[in-house]
Amino acid sequence: MAGGYSLIVAIKERRVRTVDCLYIRQHTHTSQITHPQASTGERVPQVTAEETRHHIMKWAIVLCAVVALSECIIQVPLIKGKSARESLEEQGLWNEYRGKFPFNPTRFDDQSLYVSSEQMTNDADLAYFGVISIGTPPQSFTVIFDTGSSNLWIPSVYCSSAACANHNRFNPGLSSTFKNAGKSLSIQYGTGSMTGFEGFDTVVVGGIPVKNQIFGLSQSEAPFMAHMKADGILGLAYPRLAASQATPVFDNMMTQHLVNQDMFSVYLTRNSAVGSMVTFGGVDTNHYYGQIAWIPLSSEMYWQITVDSVTVNGQIVACNGGCQAIVDTGTSNIVGPQADISSMARAVGAYSANGDNVVNCNNINNMPSMVFHIHGQAFTLPASTYVRQSTYYGCRTGLSSSSSDLWILGDIFIRQYYSIFSRAQNMVGLALAR
């Protein structure tokens, strides 16, 4: 069945099949059985056994459709490709790149940016991208689904920067549903910025059209963005974080009743190029083990939680007395204050070299785990999850320091723990990823 909303229905025998939500909506409203009225004295038509079976089957289908509709979820596959860092290392350009564009993992330090512009990281290790389309007819773009920001933006045909030349660019003149919002947009990076303007159009996410969605169209982009693999960013944090008071995509999905539950979840594969997934409207039990640990948010702007401490070999090495952290799909590493990150690196046997916390590749199996204690529960990261191996630069930990007190639990953490983001309850759910 084509042209409708896709959903996944888990059947009693635990089989999964795809049905069409639009078809379900139509048939649950139109498939009504009228009962004959015997009180008028009119002759009641006889119902044959075949007709009875037909009615039973008809209502069984309608009942299944209603159950299916209650389980509507939208799934967007993510591709794990080469990061900008990996490509630059292959070309022998990594040292030159990081000299020009040093990594700045800090999200927000300036409170004034909350309403005037948005600040993002220049993270060369990001590797997970999904495809969306914008406009009528649709134009396709790869985006990072980023829980650490709230705006949607993509390059436009009005951008002449070198960074736009090797990315897909949106042409509003080719979309019959595009409307100019009449607002400018500025996104500040650690080593540059993206500037442009805002417009409204239909954005299709996982086959679902989100109508009248505001988004940014870049007119200039920082040079380092030429090395980024994704065309743009789709922010999934709270509206309070959005530049220009733009309504985030997921907020419109909720308002337009496109998801059954006001939550989404993220699964990131460890090594495979395929299998990663963003699920809107629910969770996918195929992607985690055991129980979900629900953690209340400490602030509703980022997906921010309280971490009690970080231990290695049973000893507190960071976050002593508690600290604030955001669960962020738009950052690849674990990021924290410099003193704490240095303490964690020493505790696992790493040393500093060329801006990285380096380890001996032969020692990975003997290195200790890091344990994040959150809301009374322990979340363990074995060395195999926090050490990255490069063909050209050996092994390094996925630990980065920043000038901010706000910690970031990035993709290294999310690969180990299936992450659920509940707007209904203002909580983050974590479960051991499969």
MARFINU-261925 format. One record per residue: x negated, y, z of N, C-alpha, C in turn; residue in three letters. Coordinates in steps of 0.1 Angstrom, whole numbers, plus 5000, padded with zeros to 4 digits. Layout:
N
XYZXYZXYZALA...
***
This chain:
434
499149885000500050005000499150125000MET499350214990498450324989499150454993ALA498350554996498850694999499350715013GLY499050625022499550645036498450655046GLY498850655058497850665069497350525073TYR496050505074495550365077495450345092SER495850235096495650205111495350055112LEU494850025124494449885126495349825137ILE495949705133496849645142496249515147VAL496149505160495549385166496749295169ALA496849175162497949085164497648985175ILE498648915179498548835191497348735190LYS497248675178496148585176494748655174GLU494748785177493548865176492948885162ARG493848865152493448895139493749045136ARG493049095127493249245124493649255109VAL494649335107495149365093495449515092ARG495349565080495549705077496949725072THR497749815077499049845072499149995070VAL500250045065500350185060501350255070ASP500750355077501550425087502650505081CYS502450565069503450635062504650545059LEU504250425053505250325050506050285062TYR505350275073506050235086507050345090ILE506550465090507450575094508650585086ARG508550565073509650575064510650455067GLN510150335069511050225070511550205084HIS510950255094511550255107512650355109THR512750455100513750545100514950515091HIS514650435080515650415070516250275071THR515550175077516050045077517050025089SER518250075087519250055098520249955093GLN520649865102521749765099523049815105ILE524049835096525349875101526249755104THR526849755116527649645120529149665116HIS529749555111531149565106532049585118PRO533149665115534149705126535349615124GLN535549525134536649435134537949485139ALA537949605146539049655153540149715143SER539749745131540649805122541649715115THR541449585117542249485111541849455097GLY540749515092540249475079539549345080GLU539449285068538749155067537249175068ARG536649105078535249115080534549015070VAL533649075062532948985053532148875060PRO532048755054531248655060529848675057GLN528948655067527548665065526948535063VAL526248515052525648385050524448355058THR523948235059522748205067521548275061ALA521548285047520448345041520348495044GLU521548565045521648705048521248725063GLU521648625071521248635085519748635087THR519148535080517648525080516948655075ARG517648715065517048835059517048945069HIS518248965076518349065086517349045098HIS517148915102516248895113514848925109ILE514448885096513148915091512949075090MET514049135085513949285083513649355097LYS514349315107514149375120512849335127TRP512449215123511049165129509949255123ALA510149285110509149375103509149515109ILE510449565112510549695118509949695132VAL510249595140509649585153508149585153LEU507549505144506149495142505549635138CYS506349705130505849835125505849935136ALA506849925145506850015156505749995166VAL505449865168504249825177503049875170VAL502949855157501749895150501550045150ALA502650125149502550265149502050315163LEU502350245173501850285186500350265188SER499750185179498350155180497550225169GLU498050335163497450405152496050455156CYS495050415149493750475151493150505137ILE492250595137491550635125490050605126ILE489450535117488050495119487250555107GLN486150615110485250675100483950605102VAL483550525092482250465092481150565092PRO480050535099478850625099477750545092LEU476950605085475750545078474550585086ILE473750495090472450515096471350525086LYS470950645082469950665072468650705077GLY467750735069466450785073466650925079LYS465950955090466051085096465051175088SER465251305090464251405083462851375088ALA462651335100461351305105460751185098ARG461551085096461050965089460650995075GLU461451075068461151105054459851195053SER459751285063458551375063457251295066LEU457451205075456251115079455751045067GLU456750985059456350915047455650995037GLU455951125036455351215027454151285032GLN453751255045452651315051452851455055GLY454051495057454351645059454851665073LEU454951565082455551585095454751685103TRP453451675104452751775112452951915108ASN452951935094453252075089454552115093GLU455552035092456952065095457152105109TYR456652025118456852055132456052175137ARG454952205130454252325133455052455129GLY455752445118456652555114457952565121LYS458552445124459852445130459852355143PHE459252405154459152325166460552295171PRO460752165176462052125181462452205192PHE463752255191464352335202465652265205ASN465652175215466852095218467952175226PRO467652295230468552375239469852405231THR470952385237472252415231472652565233ARG472852595246473252735249472552785261PHE471852895260471252965271471953105273ASP472553155262473053295262474553285262ASP475153325273476653315275477353395264GLN476753505259477353585249477653515236SER476853405234477053325222478353255221LEU479053235233480253155233481353205224TYR481453335223482453395215482053455202VAL480753485200480253545188479653455178SER478953355183478253265174477953135181SER477453035174477252905179475752875178GLU475152815188473752775187473652625186GLN472852575177472652435175471152395175MET470852265176469452225176468952195162THR467652205160467052165148466352025150ASN467251925151466851795155466451715143ASP465251685140464751615128464951465129ALA465451415141465551265143467051215141ASP467951305138469351265136469451175124LEU470151065126470250965115471650915111ALA472650955118474050905116474951005109TYR475450965098476251065090477550995086PHE478651065085479951025080480351115068GLY481351065061481851135049483251195052VAL483451315049484751385049484951445035ILE486151495033486451565021487251695024SER487051795016487751925019488351975005ILE489552025006490152084994491051994986GLY491752064976492651994967492352034953THR491751944945491351804948490251804957PRO489951684964488951674974487551684969PRO486751754977485251764975484651694987GLN483651604985483151524996481851575001SER481651555014480451605021480051505032PHE478751485035478351415046478151505058THR478551465070478551555081478051475093VAL477451545103477151485116478351505125ILE478951405130480051415140479451445153PHE479551575157478751625168479551665180ASP479351595191480151625203479551735211THR478451795206477751905213478052035206GLY478952045197479452175191480852155187SER481452265183482952265180483352305167SER482452365159482852415146482552315135ASN483352325124483052255112482552345102LEU481352315096480852395085480052315075TRP480052365063479452295051478852405042ILE477852365034477352465024478352505014PRO478252625009479152674998478352704986SER479052724975478452754962477852904962VAL478252974973477653114974476353114981TYR475852994985474552994992473452974982CYS472453064982471353054973470053004980SER470152974993468952935001468452794995SER467152774997466652644992467252524999ALA467752545012468352445020469652395014ALA470352485006471652455000471452374987CYS470252394980470052344967470152194967ALA469752124977469651984977470851914986ASN471851994988473051944995474351974986HIS475351894989476651924983477152054988ASN477752134979478252264982479752284978ARG480452334987481952354985482252474976PHE483052444966483552554957484952584960ASN485252694967486652724971487552754958PRO486852794947487652824935488252704929GLY487752584932488252464927489352404935LEU489652464947490652404956491952494956SER493052434952494352504952494852534966SER494352474976494852494990493952574998THR492852634993491952715000492452855003PHE492252895015492553035019491353095027LYS490953215023489853285029490453345043ASN489653315054490053355067489653505070ALA488753555062488353695064487453715076GLY486753615080485853625092484553575088LYS483453635094482153585092481753485102SER480753405100480353305109478753305110LEU478253295122476753285124476453175133SER475653085129475152975137473652985139ILE473253005152471853025155471152895158GLN469952875152469152765154467852805162TYR467152715167465852745173464852815164GLY464952785151463952845142464652905130THR465852955132466553025121468053025123GLY468753045112470253055114470953015101SER472252985102473152975091474153085092MET474353155081475353265081476353235069THR477553275071478553255061479853315065GLY480953255060482353305063483253185065PHE484453215070485353105073486553105064GLU487052985062488252965053489152855059GLY490352845053491252735057491452645045PHE491552515048491852415037492252285043ASP492652185035492952055040491651975041THR491351925053490151835055490651695058VAL490051605050490451465051489351385059VAL489751325070488951255079489451115080VAL488651015076489150875077490350855069GLY490650925058491850905050493050985055GLY492851065066493951135072493751285068ILE494751345062494651495059494951575071PRO494051665075494251765085494451895078VAL495651935079496052055071495652185078LYS495452285069495152425074494052425084ASN492952355082491852345091490852455088GLN490452535098489452635096488052575096ILE487152625087485852575086484952685081PHE483652665083482652765078482052725065GLY481752825057481152805044479852885044LEU478752815043477452885045477052965032SER476453085035475953165024474353175025GLN473853145037472353135038472153035049SER471052965047470652855057469152865060GLU468752825072467352835076466552735068ALA465252765065464552675056464452525061PRO464352505074464152365079465352285075PHE466552345072467752265069467652195056MET466652235047466452165035466052015037ALA465451995049465051855052466051775059HIS467151835063468251765070469051675060MET469451555064470151465055471551495053LYS472251545064473651575062473951705056ALA475051725049475451845043475851945054ASP476551905064477051995074477351925088GLY478051995096478351955110479851955112ILE480451855118481851855123481751845138LEU482051955145482051965159483151895166GLY482951825177483951755185484051795199LEU483451905203483551955217484752035218ALA484952105230486152175233486252305226TYR487452365224487652485217486952605223PRO486652605236486052705243484552735237ARG484052625232482652635226482652685212LEU483752695205483752725191483452875188ALA482652895178482353025173483653085167ALA483853215168484953285162486353235167SER486353165178487653105183488253015173GLN487452945165487952855155488552735162ALA489652675157490252555162489452435157THR488952355166488152235161489052135154PRO488452045146489151955138490051855147VAL489451805158490151715166491351775173PHE491251905176492451975182493551985172ASP493252005159494352005149494851865147ASN494051765148494551625147495551595158MET495251645170496151625181497451705179MET497351825175498451915173499351865162THR498751815152499551765140499951615142GLN499751565154500251425158499651325148HIS498351335145497751245136497051125143LEU496951145156496351035165497350995175VAL497350875179498250825189497850865203ASN496550865206496050905219495051015217GLN495051105226494151225225492751185230ASP492151095222490751055225490151005212MET488751005213488050945202486850875208PHE486250785201485150705206484050685196SER482850665200481650655191480850535194VAL480550455183479750345184478550365174TYR477350355179476150365171475350245171LEU475050185159474250065158472750095162THR472049995166470650015170469750015158ARG469849915149468949905138469649905124ASN470849845124471549825111471949965105SER471849965092472250085085473850105085ALA474549995086475949995086476549945099VAL477849975102478449935114478750035124GLY478050155123478350265133479750315129SER480450375139481850415137482250525147MET483050615142483750705150485250665149VAL485850645160487250605161488150715167THR489050765160489950875165491250805169PHE491750845181493050795185492950675194GLY491750625198491750515206490350455207GLY490250325211488950265212488950135204VAL487850085201487749955193487049855203ASP487749755207487249665217486149575211THR486049575198484949495192483649555194ASN483549675199482249745200481649755214HIS482349695224481749695237482049575245TYR481249555256481549445265482049495279TYR482849415286483149445299484149565301GLY484049625313484949725317484449865313GLN485349955311484950095308484850175321ILE483750245323483550325335483950465331ALA485050515338485550655335484950755344TRP484450865338483650965345484351095343ILE484851165353485451295351484451405346PRO484951495338484151605333483951705345LEU482751765345482451865355482752005348SER482852005335483152135328483752095315SER484752175310485452135298485152235287GLU483852225283483352305271482552205263MET481452155268480852035263481551915269TYR481051795265481451675273480451665284TRP480751745295479751755305480151675318GLN479151605323479351515335478251545345ILE478451485357477451495367476651365368THR475351385367474451265369473851275384VAL473951165391473451165405471951165406ASP471351085398469851075398469450985387SER468050985384467450895375466350825382VAL466350685381465350605388464550525378THR463350495382462450395375461850305386VAL462050175385461550075395462150115409ASN463350165409464050185422463650315428GLY462750395422462350525428462950635420GLN463450745427463950855420462850935413ILE462950955400461951025392462451155386VAL463751175386464351295380465751315385ALA466251435383467551465387467851435402CYS466851465410466951435425468051535430ASN469051485437470151565442471251595432GLY471151545420472151565410471851665400GLY472451645388472251745377473351735367CYS473451825359474551835349473951785335GLN474851705328474351645315475551645306ALA475251655293476351645283476051525274ILE477151455271477051335262477151385248VAL476051375240475951455228475551375216ASP476451345207476151275195475251355185THR475151485187474451575178472951595183GLY472551515192471151515197470651375197THR469451355192468951215191468351165204SER467751245212466951205223467651225237ASN466951185247467251225261466551355264ILE467251455267466651595269466851635284VAL465851695290465951745304464851845307GLY464951905319463852005323462451945322PRO461552025318460151975316459551895327GLN459751945339459151875351459751735352ALA461051725351461751595352461351495341ASP461251555328460951465317459451415318ILE458551505323457151465325457151355336SER457951365346457951265357458451135352SER459451135344460051015338458950945329MET458351025320457250975311456150905319ALA455650975329454650915337455050785344ARG456350775348456850655355456850535346ALA457050555333457150445323455850425316VAL454750505320453450475314453150555301GLY453950665299453650745286452750855289ALA452050905279451251025280451551115268TYR451151245270451551345261450451355250SER450951355237450051375226450851435214ALA450351555209451051615198452451645200ASN452851675213454251715215455151595218GLY454651475217455451355220454951285232ASP455851205239455451115250455150985244ASN453850955243453350835235453150715244VAL453350595239453150475246452450375237VAL451750275243451150165236452250075231ASN452250055218453249965212453249825217CYS452049775221451949645226452449625240ASN452749735247453249735261454749745263ASN455449755252456949785253457649675261ILE457349555259458049445266457749445281ASN456649515285456349515300456749655306ASN457249745298457649875304458949865312MET459049945322460249945331461450015324PRO462649985329463850045325464050175332SER464750265325465250385332466650365336MET467050415348468450395352469050525355VAL470150565349470850685351472050645361PHE472050705372473150685382474250795380HIS475350745376476450845373477750795379ILE478350885387479650855393479650725400HIS478550695407478550565415478150445408GLY477850455395477550335387476150355380GLN475450245378474150245372474250215357ALA473550305349473550285334472050275331PHE471650145327470250115325469850125310THR468750185308468150195294466850115294LEU466749995289465549915288464549985278PRO463349955279462250025271462550005256ALA463149895252463449875238464449975233SER465250035242466150135237465650285237THR464650305246464150445247462750465240TYR462250365234460950375227461250365212VAL460650455205460750455190459450425184ARG459450345174458250305167458150365153GLN457050435150456850495137455650415130SER455850395117454850335109453550415108THR453750545110452650635108452050695121TYR452950705131452550775144452650685156TYR452750555154452750465166454050475174GLY454050455187455250445195455350565204CYS456550615206456750735215458150715222ARG458250775233459550765240460550865234THR461850845235462850945231463151035242GLY462151095248462251195259461751325254LEU462651435255462251565251462551665262SER461651765264461951865274462451995269SER463152065277463652195273463552295284SER463852415282463852525292465152535300SER466052455296467452455303467552355314SER468352375324468652275334469652175330ASP470352205318471352115314470751995306LEU470951875311470451755304471351725292TRP470751645283471451595271471251445270ILE472351375270472351225268472651205253LEU471651195245471851185231472051045225GLY471651025213471950895206471250785212ASP470050805219469450695226470350635236ILE470950715244471950675254473150615248PHE473750675238474950635232474850505224ILE473650475219473450345213473650235223ARG473250255235473350155246474750155252GLN475450265252476750275259477750335249TYR478750245245479850285238480550405245TYR480750515238481150635245482550675240SER483450705250484850745247485050885253ILE485650965245485851105249487351135249PHE487851145262489351155264489651305267SER490451365257490951495260492151495268ARG492851385268494051375276493751375291ALA492651305295492251295309491051375313GLN490451445302489251515305488151435311ASN487851315305486951225310486051165299MET484951115303484151035293484150895298VAL484350795289484350655293483050595287GLY482350515295481150445290481250295292LEU480850215282480850075284479650015276ALA479149905280477949855274478249815259LEU477549875250477749855236477349715231ALA478049665222477749525216476549545207ARG
***
